[in-house]
Amino acid sequence: MLRHGVRSLGVLVLAAATAPTANAADDPVSVGSCADLKHFCIGATSPGSVKPPAKQESGGSSTGSGSSIDGLGRDCSFRLLDPPPPAGSVLWQGHSPGDGAVYLDPCGLGNGITDGDNLAGAGRAFWAQNPPGAVAVDPAVLAQRAVDSMLLRPPAIGIVPKPGGVGVVGMPVYMWTATGPETYGPNVASASAGAVTVTATARVAKIVWAMGDGTTVTCTTPGTPYRAEFGKNPSPDCGHSYRSPGKFHVTATSTWAIDWTGGGQSGQLSEVRSSAVDIAVGEVQVVGQ
């Protein structure tokens, strides 16, 4: 078992002391070929300089399982280094365990690295955020996918005076929406691709009521449903009063604020939903005048 090697900033090739000198071009298991554990392709590089190598598979083929077979019949597939290096190892290139992973290219030539007295393995060890060969996943794209899977409805309008009835000029108007995951939140959904999962949480941030008389009311609560005992008292959080009679088209527009996190990132999206009702407001008729 090799326990010590001389570090350098260039390529370091370690071989058994009894290994015969051979020509790498003629002997597929000579020093530098990584085809035999008697010969190691190990190098020392400064932290942060190791990059996933490009595969060169002249004369090779790729199997259906994702293996990469070279012209010498070796499986050159990238694989996780198992067990992973301990925290603080140069193999992590300044990253913490769990932030990406350390992989091994078993057929990499002369550009692997060692960690103290522990041999990383025959070939090249390198850190990568995503599995080599995998398509990079944009967490923001997954966040939008999660939002698209949600059922975010417009406000379920409650209003007094009720549609079909008649209110009175100067009397308080109450506006509210039914609450629930689909009409007010929170509404939670996730989307995944590969090892990345993003979770999004949507809540209504505000509802803007266009009252049909040229005024708007912005409510940051769902509003308070009217009850008979409220009498002529105005709504405590979301109300209005008409100053002239008429028929009014009332539109309620909710803005959903959506926070998402995953894949080492976070962000916010927004969605808008609208619904509308028609109400009538009249004047009090004084009898006998």
TAJO-V979928 format. One record per pair of residues at least 24 apart in sequence whose ideal C-beta (glycine too) atoms are under 6 Angstrom apart, sorted by the first residue. I is the first residue (numbers start at 1). J is the second residue. If there is no record, write none. Layout:
# TAJO-V979928
i: (I & I)
j: (J & J)
This chain:
# TAJO-V979928
i: (3 & 5 & 7 & 8 & 11 & 11 & 12 & 12 & 12 & 14 & 14 & 15 & 28 & 32 & 32 & 34 & 34 & 34 & 37 & 40 & 41 & 41 & 41 & 42 & 42 & 43 & 43 & 43 & 44 & 45 & 47 & 47 & 47 & 48 & 48 & 50 & 52 & 52 & 52 & 53 & 53 & 53 & 74 & 76 & 78 & 78 & 78 & 79 & 81 & 85 & 89 & 90 & 91 & 91 & 92 & 93 & 100 & 100 & 100 & 102 & 103 & 103 & 134 & 137 & 137 & 137 & 139 & 139 & 139 & 139 & 142 & 142 & 142 & 143 & 143 & 143 & 145 & 146 & 146 & 146 & 146 & 146 & 147 & 147 & 147 & 149 & 150 & 150 & 151 & 152 & 152 & 153 & 153 & 154 & 154 & 154 & 155 & 155 & 155 & 155 & 156 & 157 & 157 & 157 & 158 & 160 & 161 & 163 & 163 & 163 & 166 & 166 & 167 & 168 & 169 & 169 & 169 & 169 & 172 & 172 & 172 & 173 & 173 & 174 & 174 & 174 & 175 & 175 & 175 & 176 & 176 & 176 & 176 & 177 & 179 & 184 & 196 & 197 & 198 & 198 & 199 & 200 & 200 & 201 & 202 & 202 & 203 & 204 & 204 & 205 & 205 & 206 & 207 & 207 & 208 & 209 & 210 & 211 & 211 & 212 & 212 & 212 & 213 & 242 & 245 & 245 & 245 & 247 & 248 & 249 & 250 & 251)
j: (117 & 114 & 44 & 44 & 43 & 110 & 42 & 43 & 44 & 40 & 42 & 39 & 72 & 109 & 110 & 107 & 122 & 123 & 122 & 122 & 109 & 110 & 112 & 112 & 114 & 110 & 111 & 112 & 113 & 113 & 90 & 93 & 94 & 93 & 94 & 126 & 126 & 128 & 132 & 105 & 108 & 124 & 107 & 107 & 103 & 105 & 132 & 104 & 125 & 115 & 115 & 115 & 115 & 125 & 127 & 127 & 127 & 128 & 129 & 127 & 128 & 132 & 194 & 193 & 194 & 196 & 198 & 262 & 263 & 265 & 191 & 193 & 198 & 198 & 200 & 260 & 191 & 189 & 190 & 191 & 198 & 200 & 200 & 258 & 269 & 189 & 187 & 189 & 182 & 256 & 271 & 182 & 183 & 273 & 274 & 275 & 207 & 252 & 254 & 275 & 183 & 252 & 275 & 277 & 225 & 226 & 279 & 277 & 278 & 279 & 280 & 282 & 281 & 284 & 242 & 245 & 281 & 283 & 234 & 239 & 241 & 239 & 240 & 226 & 235 & 239 & 209 & 223 & 238 & 222 & 223 & 224 & 225 & 222 & 222 & 222 & 263 & 262 & 260 & 262 & 262 & 258 & 260 & 259 & 256 & 258 & 257 & 254 & 256 & 255 & 257 & 255 & 252 & 254 & 253 & 252 & 251 & 240 & 250 & 248 & 249 & 250 & 248 & 281 & 281 & 282 & 283 & 280 & 279 & 278 & 277 & 276)
